[in-house]
Amino acid sequence: MRDHIRLNYYNLFWIFIICSILGLVGETLFCYLQTGRIHSRAGLVWGPFSPIYGSCAVFMTIVLNRIRNRHLPVIILTSMLIGMAFEFLVSLLLERCFGLQSWDYSGTFMNIGGRTNLFFGIIWGVAG
C-alpha cells in the first residue's frame, strides 16, 4: 500500500496554497520562455496566487487518494483528465458568467475549443 495524504482541512488548505503559488510560478516561467518578458499572471488582486491551480490540486488530491493503489499510468491518465476537464470547465464558467477569457489555446496542438490542450493535459498528468 502506498503512502497517501490524509484528507483533512489542514492538508487540503496547504495543498491549495502551495499549488496556487507553484502554478503561478510555472505559468509565469512558461510565458517568459514564450515571449521573453515577465507578465503578471496572478489570479487574485493581492498575493502571488492563481487559485485555479490550487483548486484543481485539491480536487485532484481527493480523487487520486481514492485510486492511490492503481498503476502509475492509470494515475497519470486520471490526473490528466481531471486537469483538462477542470481547466475546460473553469474557462467555460469564466466566459459565461463574467464575460472573461483568461486563456485561449486555439491554434495549439490538440486543443479542445481553445480551453485546454494536450500539452497542458500532460502537465496536469505529471503534476498529479
N, CA, C and O atoms as a GROMACS GRO file, in nm:
protein
  512
    1MET      N    1   0.085  -0.119   0.000
    1MET     CA    2   0.000   0.000   0.000
    1MET      C    3   0.088   0.124   0.000
    1MET      O    4   0.178   0.137   0.083
    2ARG      N    5   0.063   0.214  -0.092
    2ARG     CA    6   0.141   0.337  -0.100
    2ARG      C    7   0.099   0.434   0.010
    2ARG      O    8  -0.014   0.430   0.059
    3ASP      N    9   0.193   0.521   0.047
    3ASP     CA   10   0.158   0.628   0.140
    3ASP      C   11   0.061   0.722   0.071
    3ASP      O   12   0.061   0.734  -0.052
    4HIS      N   13  -0.021   0.786   0.149
    4HIS     CA   14  -0.114   0.881   0.092
    4HIS      C   15  -0.128   1.000   0.186
    4HIS      O   16  -0.086   0.996   0.302
    5ILE      N   17  -0.188   1.104   0.135
    5ILE     CA   18  -0.209   1.226   0.213
    5ILE      C   19  -0.341   1.213   0.287
    5ILE      O   20  -0.444   1.179   0.228
    6ARG      N   21  -0.337   1.240   0.417
    6ARG     CA   22  -0.461   1.241   0.494
    6ARG      C   23  -0.548   1.355   0.445
    6ARG      O   24  -0.502   1.469   0.431
    7LEU      N   25  -0.673   1.324   0.420
    7LEU     CA   26  -0.765   1.426   0.372
    7LEU      C   27  -0.830   1.497   0.490
    7LEU      O   28  -0.932   1.453   0.543
    8ASN      N   29  -0.769   1.607   0.530
    8ASN     CA   30  -0.828   1.692   0.633
    8ASN      C   31  -0.814   1.837   0.586
    8ASN      O   32  -0.741   1.865   0.491
    9TYR      N   33  -0.884   1.927   0.652
    9TYR     CA   34  -0.884   2.066   0.608
    9TYR      C   35  -0.744   2.128   0.611
    9TYR      O   36  -0.710   2.208   0.524
   10TYR      N   37  -0.665   2.093   0.709
   10TYR     CA   38  -0.530   2.146   0.721
   10TYR      C   39  -0.446   2.110   0.598
   10TYR      O   40  -0.387   2.198   0.536
   11ASN      N   41  -0.441   1.983   0.564
   11ASN     CA   42  -0.361   1.939   0.449
   11ASN      C   43  -0.415   1.996   0.317
   11ASN      O   44  -0.338   2.039   0.232
   12LEU      N   45  -0.547   1.995   0.302
   12LEU     CA   46  -0.605   2.048   0.178
   12LEU      C   47  -0.582   2.198   0.165
   12LEU      O   48  -0.563   2.249   0.055
   13PHE      N   49  -0.585   2.271   0.278
   13PHE     CA   50  -0.556   2.414   0.276
   13PHE      C   51  -0.414   2.439   0.224
   13PHE      O   52  -0.393   2.524   0.138
   14TRP      N   53  -0.317   2.364   0.278
   14TRP     CA   54  -0.178   2.385   0.236
   14TRP      C   55  -0.153   2.337   0.094
   14TRP      O   56  -0.070   2.395   0.023
   15ILE      N   57  -0.222   2.234   0.051
   15ILE     CA   58  -0.212   2.192  -0.089
   15ILE      C   59  -0.262   2.305  -0.178
   15ILE      O   60  -0.200   2.336  -0.280
   16PHE      N   61  -0.374   2.366  -0.141
   16PHE     CA   62  -0.429   2.478  -0.217
   16PHE      C   63  -0.330   2.593  -0.225
   16PHE      O   64  -0.303   2.644  -0.334
   17ILE      N   65  -0.275   2.635  -0.111
   17ILE     CA   66  -0.183   2.749  -0.108
   17ILE      C   67  -0.057   2.720  -0.189
   17ILE      O   68  -0.019   2.799  -0.276
   18ILE      N   69   0.007   2.607  -0.162
   18ILE     CA   70   0.134   2.573  -0.229
   18ILE      C   71   0.115   2.559  -0.379
   18ILE      O   72   0.195   2.610  -0.458
   19CYS      N   73   0.009   2.490  -0.420
   19CYS     CA   74  -0.013   2.468  -0.564
   19CYS      C   75  -0.060   2.596  -0.634
   19CYS      O   76  -0.033   2.614  -0.753
   20SER      N   77  -0.129   2.685  -0.562
   20SER     CA   78  -0.165   2.814  -0.620
   20SER      C   79  -0.040   2.896  -0.652
   20SER      O   80  -0.033   2.963  -0.755
   21ILE      N   81   0.058   2.890  -0.562
   21ILE     CA   82   0.184   2.963  -0.584
   21ILE      C   83   0.268   2.894  -0.690
   21ILE      O   84   0.319   2.960  -0.781
   22LEU      N   85   0.284   2.761  -0.681
   22LEU     CA   86   0.364   2.688  -0.780
   22LEU      C   87   0.305   2.700  -0.920
   22LEU      O   88   0.379   2.712  -1.017
   23GLY      N   89   0.174   2.697  -0.930
   23GLY     CA   90   0.108   2.714  -1.060
   23GLY      C   91   0.137   2.849  -1.121
   23GLY      O   92   0.164   2.861  -1.240
   24LEU      N   93   0.132   2.953  -1.037
   24LEU     CA   94   0.162   3.088  -1.084
   24LEU      C   95   0.308   3.100  -1.129
   24LEU      O   96   0.337   3.160  -1.232
   25VAL      N   97   0.398   3.042  -1.051
   25VAL     CA   98   0.540   3.045  -1.087
   25VAL      C   99   0.562   2.972  -1.219
   25VAL      O  100   0.632   3.022  -1.307
   26GLY      N  101   0.502   2.854  -1.234
   26GLY     CA  102   0.515   2.777  -1.358
   26GLY      C  103   0.458   2.850  -1.478
   26GLY      O  104   0.518   2.850  -1.585
   27GLU      N  105   0.342   2.911  -1.459
   27GLU     CA  106   0.279   2.985  -1.568
   27GLU      C  107   0.362   3.108  -1.606
   27GLU      O  108   0.376   3.138  -1.725
   28THR      N  109   0.415   3.178  -1.508
   28THR     CA  110   0.499   3.294  -1.534
   28THR      C  111   0.624   3.254  -1.611
   28THR      O  112   0.665   3.321  -1.705
   29LEU      N  113   0.686   3.142  -1.568
   29LEU     CA  114   0.805   3.091  -1.636
   29LEU      C  115   0.772   3.051  -1.780
   29LEU      O  116   0.847   3.082  -1.873
   30PHE      N  117   0.661   2.982  -1.798
   30PHE     CA  118   0.619   2.940  -1.932
   30PHE      C  119   0.600   3.061  -2.023
   30PHE      O  120   0.648   3.062  -2.137
   31CYS      N  121   0.530   3.165  -1.974
   31CYS     CA  122   0.508   3.286  -2.053
   31CYS      C  123   0.640   3.358  -2.083
   31CYS      O  124   0.658   3.412  -2.192
   32TYR      N  125   0.731   3.358  -1.986
   32TYR     CA  126   0.861   3.420  -2.007
   32TYR      C  127   0.938   3.347  -2.119
   32TYR      O  128   0.998   3.410  -2.205
   33LEU      N  129   0.935   3.214  -2.116
   33LEU     CA  130   1.005   3.137  -2.218
   33LEU      C  131   0.942   3.158  -2.356
   33LEU      O  132   1.012   3.152  -2.457
   34GLN      N  133   0.811   3.183  -2.360
   34GLN     CA  134   0.744   3.207  -2.488
   34GLN      C  135   0.769   3.346  -2.543
   34GLN      O  136   0.793   3.363  -2.662
   35THR      N  137   0.765   3.447  -2.455
   35THR     CA  138   0.768   3.586  -2.501
   35THR      C  139   0.896   3.660  -2.468
   35THR      O  140   0.926   3.763  -2.528
   36GLY      N  141   0.974   3.609  -2.372
   36GLY     CA  142   1.095   3.678  -2.329
   36GLY      C  143   1.065   3.793  -2.233
   36GLY      O  144   1.155   3.870  -2.199
   37ARG      N  145   0.940   3.805  -2.190
   37ARG     CA  146   0.901   3.911  -2.098
   37ARG      C  147   0.826   3.851  -1.979
   37ARG      O  148   0.758   3.749  -1.992
   38ILE      N  149   0.839   3.916  -1.864
   38ILE     CA  150   0.765   3.876  -1.744
   38ILE      C  151   0.629   3.943  -1.748
   38ILE      O  152   0.618   4.065  -1.758
   39HIS      N  153   0.524   3.862  -1.738
   39HIS     CA  154   0.387   3.913  -1.733
   39HIS      C  155   0.328   3.880  -1.597
   39HIS      O  156   0.356   3.774  -1.542
   40SER      N  157   0.248   3.970  -1.544
   40SER     CA  158   0.177   3.941  -1.420
   40SER      C  159   0.067   3.839  -1.451
   40SER      O  160  -0.024   3.867  -1.529
   41ARG      N  161   0.075   3.723  -1.390
   41ARG     CA  162  -0.022   3.617  -1.417
   41ARG      C  163  -0.108   3.588  -1.294
   41ARG      O  164  -0.181   3.489  -1.294
   42ALA      N  165  -0.100   3.670  -1.192
   42ALA     CA  166  -0.173   3.646  -1.067
   42ALA      C  167  -0.323   3.638  -1.093
   42ALA      O  168  -0.378   3.714  -1.173
   43GLY      N  169  -0.388   3.545  -1.023
   43GLY     CA  170  -0.530   3.526  -1.039
   43GLY      C  171  -0.611   3.595  -0.931
   43GLY      O  172  -0.734   3.590  -0.934
   44LEU      N  173  -0.546   3.658  -0.836
   44LEU     CA  174  -0.613   3.732  -0.729
   44LEU      C  175  -0.557   3.873  -0.724
   44LEU      O  176  -0.449   3.900  -0.776
   45VAL      N  177  -0.631   3.962  -0.661
   45VAL     CA  178  -0.586   4.100  -0.652
   45VAL      C  179  -0.459   4.112  -0.567
   45VAL      O  180  -0.366   4.182  -0.605
   46TRP      N  181  -0.456   4.044  -0.453
   46TRP     CA  182  -0.341   4.051  -0.363
   46TRP      C  183  -0.273   3.916  -0.353
   46TRP      O  184  -0.338   3.813  -0.334
   47GLY      N  185  -0.144   3.917  -0.365
   47GLY     CA  186  -0.067   3.795  -0.344
   47GLY      C  187  -0.034   3.719  -0.471
   47GLY      O  188  -0.100   3.736  -0.574
   48PRO      N  189   0.067   3.637  -0.461
   48PRO     CA  190   0.113   3.559  -0.577
   48PRO      C  191   0.038   3.426  -0.588
   48PRO      O  192   0.097   3.320  -0.573
   49PHE      N  193  -0.092   3.433  -0.613
   49PHE     CA  194  -0.174   3.313  -0.617
   49PHE      C  195  -0.248   3.303  -0.749
   49PHE      O  196  -0.291   3.403  -0.806
   50SER      N  197  -0.262   3.182  -0.797
   50SER     CA  198  -0.351   3.154  -0.908
   50SER      C  199  -0.442   3.040  -0.861
   50SER      O  200  -0.404   2.923  -0.869
   51PRO      N  201  -0.561   3.074  -0.813
   51PRO     CA  202  -0.644   2.975  -0.746
   51PRO      C  203  -0.692   2.859  -0.832
   51PRO      O  204  -0.735   2.758  -0.778
   52ILE      N  205  -0.685   2.871  -0.964
   52ILE     CA  206  -0.726   2.757  -1.047
   52ILE      C  207  -0.634   2.638  -1.019
   52ILE      O  208  -0.680   2.524  -1.014
   53TYR      N  209  -0.505   2.664  -1.002
   53TYR     CA  210  -0.410   2.555  -0.976
   53TYR      C  211  -0.434   2.494  -0.838
   53TYR      O  212  -0.433   2.372  -0.823
   54GLY      N  213  -0.455   2.578  -0.740
   54GLY     CA  214  -0.480   2.527  -0.605
   54GLY      C  215  -0.609   2.450  -0.597
   54GLY      O  216  -0.615   2.345  -0.533
   55SER      N  217  -0.713   2.501  -0.661
   55SER     CA  218  -0.844   2.433  -0.659
   55SER      C  219  -0.836   2.298  -0.728
   55SER      O  220  -0.888   2.198  -0.679
   56CYS      N  221  -0.770   2.296  -0.844
   56CYS     CA  222  -0.756   2.170  -0.916
   56CYS      C  223  -0.671   2.072  -0.836
   56CYS      O  224  -0.701   1.952  -0.834
   57ALA      N  225  -0.567   2.119  -0.771
   57ALA     CA  226  -0.482   2.032  -0.691
   57ALA      C  227  -0.559   1.969  -0.575
   57ALA      O  228  -0.541   1.851  -0.545
   58VAL      N  229  -0.645   2.046  -0.512
   58VAL     CA  230  -0.727   1.992  -0.402
   58VAL      C  231  -0.822   1.886  -0.456
   58VAL      O  232  -0.832   1.777  -0.400
   59PHE      N  233  -0.892   1.918  -0.565
   59PHE     CA  234  -0.984   1.820  -0.625
   59PHE      C  235  -0.910   1.695  -0.669
   59PHE      O  236  -0.956   1.583  -0.646
   60MET      N  237  -0.794   1.715  -0.733
   60MET     CA  238  -0.714   1.603  -0.780
   60MET      C  239  -0.666   1.516  -0.663
   60MET      O  240  -0.666   1.394  -0.673
   61THR      N  241  -0.626   1.579  -0.554
   61THR     CA  242  -0.581   1.506  -0.436
   61THR      C  243  -0.693   1.418  -0.380
   61THR      O  244  -0.671   1.303  -0.344
   62ILE      N  245  -0.812   1.473  -0.374
   62ILE     CA  246  -0.927   1.397  -0.322
   62ILE      C  247  -0.956   1.276  -0.410
   62ILE      O  248  -0.977   1.166  -0.359
   63VAL      N  249  -0.958   1.296  -0.542
   63VAL     CA  250  -0.987   1.186  -0.634
   63VAL      C  251  -0.873   1.085  -0.636
   63VAL      O  252  -0.897   0.965  -0.625
   64LEU      N  253  -0.750   1.133  -0.649
   64LEU     CA  254  -0.636   1.041  -0.660
   64LEU      C  255  -0.612   0.964  -0.531
   64LEU      O  256  -0.557   0.853  -0.534
   65ASN      N  257  -0.651   1.020  -0.420
   65ASN     CA  258  -0.636   0.950  -0.293
   65ASN      C  259  -0.717   0.819  -0.294
   65ASN      O  260  -0.679   0.721  -0.231
   66ARG      N  261  -0.828   0.821  -0.368
   66ARG     CA  262  -0.913   0.702  -0.376
   66ARG      C  263  -0.855   0.594  -0.466
   66ARG      O  264  -0.888   0.476  -0.451
   67ILE      N  265  -0.769   0.632  -0.559
   67ILE     CA  266  -0.712   0.533  -0.653
   67ILE      C  267  -0.561   0.519  -0.634
   67ILE      O  268  -0.491   0.476  -0.725
   68ARG      N  269  -0.512   0.553  -0.518
   68ARG     CA  270  -0.367   0.558  -0.494
   68ARG      C  271  -0.296   0.425  -0.514
   68ARG      O  272  -0.175   0.424  -0.534
   69ASN      N  273  -0.367   0.313  -0.510
   69ASN     CA  274  -0.304   0.182  -0.525
   69ASN      C  275  -0.305   0.131  -0.669
   69ASN      O  276  -0.262   0.019  -0.695
   70ARG      N  277  -0.355   0.212  -0.761
   70ARG     CA  278  -0.357   0.172  -0.902
   70ARG      C  279  -0.218   0.190  -0.963
   70ARG      O  280  -0.129   0.250  -0.903
   71HIS      N  281  -0.203   0.137  -1.083
   71HIS     CA  282  -0.077   0.151  -1.156
   71HIS      C  283  -0.053   0.297  -1.193
   71HIS      O  284  -0.147   0.373  -1.214
   72LEU      N  285   0.075   0.335  -1.200
   72LEU     CA  286   0.114   0.473  -1.229
   72LEU      C  287   0.051   0.528  -1.357
   72LEU      O  288   0.004   0.642  -1.355
   73PRO      N  289   0.048   0.453  -1.468
   73PRO     CA  290  -0.016   0.510  -1.588
   73PRO      C  291  -0.164   0.545  -1.567
   73PRO      O  292  -0.213   0.642  -1.625
   74VAL      N  293  -0.234   0.468  -1.486
   74VAL     CA  294  -0.375   0.498  -1.456
   74VAL      C  295  -0.385   0.628  -1.377
   74VAL      O  296  -0.473   0.710  -1.404
   75ILE      N  297  -0.296   0.647  -1.281
   75ILE     CA  298  -0.295   0.769  -1.200
   75ILE      C  299  -0.262   0.891  -1.287
   75ILE      O  300  -0.325   0.996  -1.274
   76ILE      N  301  -0.163   0.876  -1.374
   76ILE     CA  302  -0.125   0.988  -1.462
   76ILE      C  303  -0.239   1.022  -1.559
   76ILE      O  304  -0.270   1.139  -1.578
   77LEU      N  305  -0.300   0.921  -1.620
   77LEU     CA  306  -0.411   0.946  -1.712
   77LEU      C  307  -0.530   1.009  -1.639
   77LEU      O  308  -0.593   1.101  -1.692
   78THR      N  309  -0.560   0.962  -1.519
   78THR     CA  310  -0.668   1.020  -1.440
   78THR      C  311  -0.638   1.165  -1.407
   78THR      O  312  -0.725   1.251  -1.417
   79SER      N  313  -0.513   1.193  -1.368
   79SER     CA  314  -0.472   1.331  -1.338
   79SER      C  315  -0.486   1.419  -1.460
   79SER      O  316  -0.532   1.533  -1.451
   80MET      N  317  -0.447   1.366  -1.573
   80MET     CA  318  -0.454   1.440  -1.699
   80MET      C  319  -0.600   1.475  -1.731
   80MET      O  320  -0.630   1.589  -1.766
   81LEU      N  321  -0.689   1.378  -1.719
   81LEU     CA  322  -0.829   1.401  -1.750
   81LEU      C  323  -0.894   1.498  -1.651
   81LEU      O  324  -0.973   1.584  -1.691
   82ILE      N  325  -0.860   1.485  -1.523
   82ILE     CA  326  -0.914   1.577  -1.422
   82ILE      C  327  -0.868   1.719  -1.452
   82ILE      O  328  -0.949   1.812  -1.453
   83GLY      N  329  -0.738   1.736  -1.475
   83GLY     CA  330  -0.683   1.869  -1.500
   83GLY      C  331  -0.742   1.933  -1.624
   83GLY      O  332  -0.777   2.052  -1.623
   84MET      N  333  -0.753   1.856  -1.732
   84MET     CA  334  -0.808   1.910  -1.856
   84MET      C  335  -0.956   1.945  -1.841
   84MET      O  336  -1.001   2.050  -1.888
   85ALA      N  337  -1.031   1.858  -1.775
   85ALA     CA  338  -1.173   1.886  -1.753
   85ALA      C  339  -1.191   2.008  -1.665
   85ALA      O  340  -1.277   2.093  -1.691
   86PHE      N  341  -1.110   2.018  -1.560
   86PHE     CA  342  -1.118   2.131  -1.469
   86PHE      C  343  -1.087   2.261  -1.542
   86PHE      O  344  -1.160   2.360  -1.529
   87GLU      N  345  -0.979   2.260  -1.620
   87GLU     CA  346  -0.938   2.378  -1.696
   87GLU      C  347  -1.046   2.417  -1.797
   87GLU      O  348  -1.077   2.536  -1.812
   88PHE      N  349  -1.103   2.320  -1.865
   88PHE     CA  350  -1.209   2.344  -1.962
   88PHE      C  351  -1.331   2.407  -1.894
   88PHE      O  352  -1.384   2.507  -1.942
   89LEU      N  353  -1.375   2.348  -1.783
   89LEU     CA  354  -1.495   2.397  -1.714
   89LEU      C  355  -1.474   2.536  -1.654
   89LEU      O  356  -1.565   2.620  -1.660
   90VAL      N  357  -1.357   2.561  -1.596
   90VAL     CA  358  -1.331   2.694  -1.541
   90VAL      C  359  -1.330   2.798  -1.652
   90VAL      O  360  -1.386   2.907  -1.635
   91SER      N  361  -1.269   2.766  -1.765
   91SER     CA  362  -1.268   2.858  -1.879
   91SER      C  363  -1.410   2.888  -1.925
   91SER      O  364  -1.445   3.003  -1.952
   92LEU      N  365  -1.491   2.785  -1.934
   92LEU     CA  366  -1.630   2.800  -1.977
   92LEU      C  367  -1.709   2.885  -1.877
   92LEU      O  368  -1.784   2.974  -1.918
   93LEU      N  369  -1.692   2.859  -1.747
   93LEU     CA  370  -1.762   2.937  -1.644
   93LEU      C  371  -1.719   3.083  -1.644
   93LEU      O  372  -1.803   3.172  -1.633
   94LEU      N  373  -1.589   3.108  -1.656
   94LEU     CA  374  -1.541   3.246  -1.660
   94LEU      C  375  -1.602   3.322  -1.778
   94LEU      O  376  -1.640   3.438  -1.765
   95GLU      N  377  -1.609   3.256  -1.891
   95GLU     CA  378  -1.663   3.321  -2.010
   95GLU      C  379  -1.814   3.343  -1.998
   95GLU      O  380  -1.863   3.451  -2.028
   96ARG      N  381  -1.886   3.240  -1.955
   96ARG     CA  382  -2.033   3.251  -1.949
   96ARG      C  383  -2.082   3.340  -1.836
   96ARG      O  384  -2.178   3.415  -1.854
   97CYS      N  385  -2.017   3.333  -1.720
   97CYS     CA  386  -2.064   3.409  -1.602
   97CYS      C  387  -2.010   3.552  -1.597
   97CYS      O  388  -2.080   3.643  -1.554
   98PHE      N  389  -1.885   3.571  -1.642
   98PHE     CA  390  -1.821   3.701  -1.625
   98PHE      C  391  -1.776   3.766  -1.756
   98PHE      O  392  -1.727   3.878  -1.756
   99GLY      N  393  -1.793   3.696  -1.867
   99GLY     CA  394  -1.750   3.750  -1.995
   99GLY      C  395  -1.599   3.759  -2.009
   99GLY      O  396  -1.549   3.838  -2.088
  100LEU      N  397  -1.526   3.677  -1.932
  100LEU     CA  398  -1.379   3.680  -1.934
  100LEU      C  399  -1.323   3.564  -2.013
  100LEU      O  400  -1.378   3.454  -2.014
  101GLN      N  401  -1.213   3.591  -2.080
  101GLN     CA  402  -1.137   3.485  -2.146
  101GLN      C  403  -0.994   3.496  -2.096
  101GLN      O  404  -0.914   3.574  -2.148
  102SER      N  405  -0.962   3.417  -1.993
  102SER     CA  406  -0.831   3.426  -1.929
  102SER      C  407  -0.722   3.356  -2.007
  102SER      O  408  -0.604   3.390  -1.992
  103TRP      N  409  -0.757   3.261  -2.091
  103TRP     CA  410  -0.658   3.194  -2.175
  103TRP      C  411  -0.728   3.144  -2.301
  103TRP      O  412  -0.850   3.124  -2.303
  104ASP      N  413  -0.648   3.125  -2.405
  104ASP     CA  414  -0.700   3.076  -2.532
  104ASP      C  415  -0.592   2.992  -2.598
  104ASP      O  416  -0.489   3.044  -2.641
  105TYR      N  417  -0.616   2.863  -2.605
  105TYR     CA  418  -0.519   2.771  -2.665
  105TYR      C  419  -0.555   2.738  -2.810
  105TYR      O  420  -0.504   2.640  -2.865
  106SER      N  421  -0.641   2.818  -2.870
  106SER     CA  422  -0.675   2.795  -3.011
  106SER      C  423  -0.546   2.797  -3.093
  106SER      O  424  -0.457   2.879  -3.069
  107GLY      N  425  -0.538   2.708  -3.187
  107GLY     CA  426  -0.420   2.702  -3.272
  107GLY      C  427  -0.308   2.616  -3.214
  107GLY      O  428  -0.206   2.595  -3.280
  108THR      N  429  -0.325   2.566  -3.092
  108THR     CA  430  -0.223   2.478  -3.034
  108THR      C  431  -0.262   2.333  -3.064
  108THR      O  432  -0.378   2.303  -3.093
  109PHE      N  433  -0.165   2.246  -3.057
  109PHE     CA  434  -0.184   2.105  -3.091
  109PHE      C  435  -0.288   2.039  -2.999
  109PHE      O  436  -0.277   2.045  -2.877
  110MET      N  437  -0.386   1.978  -3.061
  110MET     CA  438  -0.492   1.904  -2.992
  110MET      C  439  -0.563   1.986  -2.885
  110MET      O  440  -0.584   1.940  -2.773
  111ASN      N  441  -0.599   2.109  -2.921
  111ASN     CA  442  -0.675   2.191  -2.827
  111ASN      C  443  -0.822   2.151  -2.832
  111ASN      O  444  -0.871   2.100  -2.934
  112ILE      N  445  -0.891   2.174  -2.723
  112ILE     CA  446  -1.034   2.145  -2.715
  112ILE      C  447  -1.105   2.278  -2.696
  112ILE      O  448  -1.113   2.331  -2.586
  113GLY      N  449  -1.156   2.330  -2.805
  113GLY     CA  450  -1.227   2.457  -2.802
  113GLY      C  451  -1.143   2.575  -2.756
  113GLY      O  452  -1.197   2.677  -2.715
  114GLY      N  453  -1.011   2.562  -2.762
  114GLY     CA  454  -0.922   2.668  -2.715
  114GLY      C  455  -0.915   2.678  -2.564
  114GLY      O  456  -0.847   2.766  -2.510
  115ARG      N  457  -0.986   2.588  -2.494
  115ARG     CA  458  -0.994   2.594  -2.348
  115ARG      C  459  -0.888   2.509  -2.278
  115ARG      O  460  -0.851   2.538  -2.165
  116THR      N  461  -0.842   2.407  -2.343
  116THR     CA  462  -0.735   2.322  -2.290
  116THR      C  463  -0.668   2.255  -2.409
  116THR      O  464  -0.720   2.259  -2.521
  117ASN      N  465  -0.554   2.193  -2.385
  117ASN     CA  466  -0.485   2.124  -2.495
  117ASN      C  467  -0.402   2.008  -2.440
  117ASN      O  468  -0.391   1.989  -2.319
  118LEU      N  469  -0.344   1.933  -2.531
  118LEU     CA  470  -0.269   1.814  -2.493
  118LEU      C  471  -0.146   1.850  -2.409
  118LEU      O  472  -0.117   1.782  -2.311
  119PHE      N  473  -0.074   1.955  -2.446
  119PHE     CA  474   0.046   1.992  -2.372
  119PHE      C  475   0.015   2.015  -2.224
  119PHE      O  476   0.082   1.959  -2.137
  120PHE      N  477  -0.088   2.098  -2.197
  120PHE     CA  478  -0.121   2.124  -2.058
  120PHE      C  479  -0.186   2.004  -1.991
  120PHE      O  480  -0.178   1.988  -1.870
  121GLY      N  481  -0.250   1.919  -2.071
  121GLY     CA  482  -0.301   1.792  -2.017
  121GLY      C  483  -0.187   1.706  -1.965
  121GLY      O  484  -0.198   1.644  -1.859
  122ILE      N  485  -0.078   1.702  -2.039
  122ILE     CA  486   0.039   1.625  -1.994
  122ILE      C  487   0.096   1.686  -1.868
  122ILE      O  488   0.136   1.614  -1.777
  123ILE      N  489   0.101   1.818  -1.861
  123ILE     CA  490   0.149   1.886  -1.740
  123ILE      C  491   0.061   1.848  -1.621
  123ILE      O  492   0.112   1.816  -1.514
  124TRP      N  493  -0.072   1.852  -1.639
  124TRP     CA  494  -0.163   1.814  -1.531
  124TRP      C  495  -0.140   1.667  -1.492
  124TRP      O  496  -0.142   1.634  -1.373
  125GLY      N  497  -0.118   1.581  -1.590
  125GLY     CA  498  -0.095   1.439  -1.561
  125GLY      C  499   0.029   1.417  -1.476
  125GLY      O  500   0.026   1.341  -1.380
  126VAL      N  501   0.136   1.483  -1.512
  126VAL     CA  502   0.262   1.472  -1.434
  126VAL      C  503   0.245   1.536  -1.297
  126VAL      O  504   0.296   1.483  -1.198
  127ALA      N  505   0.174   1.647  -1.291
  127ALA     CA  506   0.152   1.714  -1.162
  127ALA      C  507   0.075   1.623  -1.065
  127ALA      O  508   0.101   1.623  -0.945
  128GLY      N  509  -0.019   1.547  -1.120
  128GLY     CA  510  -0.096   1.457  -1.033
  128GLY      C  511  -0.009   1.348  -0.976
  128GLY      O  512  -0.058   1.263  -0.901
   0.00000   0.00000   0.00000
